[in-house]
């Protein structure tokens, strides 16, 4: 049996982001004659967890790991230790975010980026979540053969329309945006663009953690309170997986003008539900949806273009149906979780052999 020591931060059972990916792999491990043992760094202020790097690696090795897999969220903490120590077990990284992480201030991003890259250069293989991350690493001189895409999987979506909930509320279309209220998700540009449309055009539904960044959330709420958005936006806050599935199936268009999505799971989920997607030409979205085929992909910051895109999809039913069909077809090419697990364990078994 292949034993994988996965190094992460804090509680490995959290069902968000990369943690959810890891839990899906752990659940599938038995089907691939494998076992994942989690070892966690303590949740201390950055960069203090680095003080525990040697201990964490020794614990992983004592677990009988055939290969140690480093979660990108802790890569920076290993850099100093790896400079002065050798490790008698193959090391690989599972990379869910670019070097430097996301949503940090400039200095933290810069320091973490240097440390992350120092760790990654000592890995025998990088398993990355998206084609966008391949571009990031090859641009920094990493050999392409060391960087392997093992993208998050998708669940098979139920047929659209099954839920039957009216999200349009008497308007021509229902727009759905799923993302936490943090600056990179682009909620303020979205609201500015949406406000320019006639009130009867669409109803906008916002799903996500509305207190993730309290300062930004205050700005979003101030924008929502203005007269030009009165009665046109529904704030759902964080919802269950089942509830967001209902919203996907009942909406008409998905829009998220995010500046940085290392993978963009929500775009893939929306496309699998048959929704055309609208967003910026940034992060991994251009690798998921092609402009004019599965959605509309715009230059970052083009508020006029964003207004035009969501307005056209809200009012032109034939064009919307064309892009919706394209989105559903495209989503069928994305891996299922079973396919992701097969690739994941094959890559790590190859390292261990």
Long-range contacts (C-beta under 8 A, 24 or more apart in sequence): 1-33, 1-34, 1-35, 2-32, 2-33, 2-34, 2-35, 2-66, 2-67, 2-345, 2-348, 2-349, 2-352, 3-34, 3-35, 3-37, 3-63, 3-64, 3-65, 3-66, 4-29, 4-34, 4-35, 4-36, 4-37, 4-65, 4-66, 4-67, 4-68, 4-69, 4-348, 5-37, 5-39, 5-60, 5-61, 5-63, 5-65, 5-67, 5-68, 5-69, 5-89, 6-36, 6-37, 6-38, 6-39, 6-68, 6-69, 6-71, 6-94, 7-39, 7-40, 7-41, 7-56, 7-57, 7-60, 7-68, 7-69, 7-70, 7-71, 7-74, 7-78, 8-38, 8-39, 8-40, 8-41, 8-71, 8-73, 8-74, 9-40, 9-41, 9-43, 9-49, 9-71, 9-73, 9-74, 10-40, 10-41, 10-42, 10-43, 11-40, 12-38, 12-40, 17-96, 18-71, 18-72, 18-73, 18-94, 18-96, 18-97, 18-129, 21-94, 21-96, 21-129, 21-152, 22-71, 22-94, 24-153, 24-337, 24-340, 24-341, 25-340, 25-341, 25-344, 25-345, 28-337, 28-338, 28-341, 28-345, 29-341, 29-345, 31-341, 32-341, 32-342, 32-345, 32-349, 34-345, 34-348, 34-349, 37-63, 37-64, 37-65, 39-63, 41-74, 41-77, 46-76, 46-108, 46-112, 47-76, 47-77, 47-111, 47-112, 47-115, 49-74, 49-77, 50-76, 50-77, 50-78, 50-79, 50-80, 50-81, 52-77, 53-77, 53-78, 53-80, 53-81, 54-81, 54-85, 57-81, 57-87, 60-89, 61-87, 61-88, 61-89, 65-89, 66-90, 66-352, 67-91, 67-92, 67-348, 67-351, 67-352, 68-92, 69-93, 69-94, 69-127, 69-348, 70-94, 70-119, 70-123, 71-96, 72-96, 72-97, 72-101, 72-116, 73-97, 73-101, 75-115, 75-116, 75-119, 75-120, 76-111, 76-112, 76-115, 76-116, 76-119, 77-115, 78-119, 79-114, 79-115, 79-116, 79-118, 79-119, 80-115, 82-118, 82-119, 82-122, 83-118, 90-124, 90-351, 90-352, 91-122, 91-123, 91-124, 92-123, 92-124, 92-125, 92-126, 92-127, 92-347, 92-348, 92-351, 93-119, 93-120, 93-123, 93-125, 93-126, 93-127, 94-127, 94-150, 95-120, 95-126, 95-127, 95-128, 95-129, 95-133, 95-137, 96-129, 96-262, 96-263, 97-262, 98-133, 98-136, 98-260, 98-262, 99-136, 99-140, 102-184, 102-260, 102-262, 103-182, 103-183, 103-184, 103-213, 124-351, 125-347, 125-351, 127-344, 127-347, 127-348, 129-262, 129-263, 130-262, 130-263, 130-264, 130-284, 130-287, 131-284, 131-287, 132-261, 132-262, 132-263, 132-283, 132-284, 132-286, 132-287, 133-262, 133-284, 148-343, 148-347, 150-340, 150-343, 150-344, 150-347, 151-263, 151-334, 151-335, 151-340, 152-263, 152-265, 152-268, 152-337, 152-340, 153-334, 153-335, 153-336, 153-337, 153-338, 153-339, 153-340, 153-341, 154-268, 154-269, 154-272, 154-331, 154-334, 154-335, 154-336, 154-337, 155-272, 155-336, 155-337, 156-272, 156-336, 157-245, 157-248, 157-249, 157-269, 157-272, 157-273, 157-274, 157-331, 158-245, 158-249, 160-249, 160-273, 160-274, 161-249, 161-250, 162-249, 163-246, 163-249, 163-250, 164-250, 165-246, 165-247, 165-250, 166-250, 167-203, 167-205, 167-234, 167-247, 167-250, 167-251, 167-252, 168-202, 168-203, 168-252, 169-203, 171-199, 171-200, 171-201, 171-202, 171-203, 171-314, 172-200, 172-201, 172-202, 172-314, 172-315, 173-201, 173-202, 173-203, 173-252, 173-253, 173-313, 173-314, 173-315, 173-320, 174-202, 174-203, 174-205, 174-250, 174-251, 174-252, 174-253, 175-202, 175-203, 175-204, 175-205, 175-251, 175-252, 175-253, 175-254, 175-255, 175-310, 175-314, 176-205, 176-207, 176-247, 176-248, 176-251, 176-253, 176-254, 176-255, 176-270, 176-275, 177-204, 177-205, 177-206, 177-207, 177-208, 177-254, 177-255, 177-256, 178-207, 178-208, 178-244, 178-247, 178-254, 178-256, 178-266, 178-269, 178-270, 179-207, 179-208, 179-256, 179-258, 179-266, 180-208, 180-209, 180-210, 180-212, 180-213, 181-208, 181-209, 181-210, 181-211, 181-212, 181-213, 181-216, 181-217, 181-220, 182-212, 182-213, 182-216, 183-213, 183-216, 184-258, 184-259, 184-260, 185-256, 185-257, 185-258, 186-256, 186-257, 186-258, 186-259, 186-279, 186-280, 187-216, 187-220, 188-219, 188-220, 188-223, 189-257, 189-301, 189-303, 189-306, 190-255, 190-256, 190-257, 190-306, 191-220, 191-223, 191-224, 191-229, 191-233, 192-223, 192-303, 193-257, 193-303, 193-304, 193-306, 193-307, 193-310, 194-229, 194-232, 194-233, 194-307, 194-310, 195-226, 195-228, 195-229, 196-303, 196-307, 197-307, 197-310, 197-311, 197-314, 199-231, 199-232, 201-311, 201-314, 201-315, 202-232, 202-252, 202-253, 202-310, 202-314, 203-232, 203-233, 203-234, 204-232, 204-233, 204-234, 205-233, 205-234, 205-236, 205-247, 205-251, 206-233, 206-234, 206-235, 206-236, 207-236, 207-237, 207-238, 207-239, 207-244, 207-247, 208-237, 208-238, 209-237, 209-238, 210-235, 210-237, 210-238, 244-269, 245-273, 248-273, 248-275, 249-273, 251-275, 252-313, 252-314, 252-320, 253-277, 253-278, 253-310, 253-313, 253-314, 253-320, 254-278, 254-295, 255-279, 255-306, 255-309, 255-310, 257-298, 257-300, 257-306, 258-282, 258-283, 258-285, 259-283, 259-300, 261-285, 264-288, 268-331, 268-334, 270-327, 271-295, 271-327, 271-328, 271-330, 271-331, 271-334, 272-328, 272-331, 272-334, 273-328, 274-324, 274-325, 274-327, 274-328, 275-324, 275-327, 276-313, 276-320, 276-323, 276-324, 276-326, 276-327, 277-327, 278-306, 278-309, 278-310, 278-313, 288-330, 288-334, 289-327, 289-330, 290-330, 292-323, 293-323, 293-326, 293-330, 294-323, 294-326, 294-327, 294-329, 294-330, 295-323, 295-327, 296-323
